Amino acid sequence: MEPINQADFDRFIGDLRQPIAALFTKEIGWFKRGRRRGIVLLDRIDKDYSWMLFNAARNLMASGVSLPTPDAARAALFKAAEAAGAPRGCDDQV
């Protein structure tokens, strides 16, 4: 996965983001691999990290929670994106 800026992620995720989530989490990294997008978050309550991987249709493909560092969350996100591979019948590298 490669880093993207928050504005690019915002355009992708659209109205799926729940405003109340900002009370509990802080977005700290946004990524893409082909048409998929990923995000790394800080849990403001537990002070640990989580991640989410979305497909091109903005469906959640995979997620992870309670990771001790942002690097651990990023590594888990990248591993999940790699394991997901490219969807059948679709060039995911576009």
Secondary structure, 3 states (H helix, E strand, C coil): CEEECHHHHHHHHHHHCCCCHHHHEEEEEEEEECCEEEEEEEECCCCCEEEEEECCCCCEEEEEEEECCHHHHHHHHHHHHHHHCCCCCCCCCC
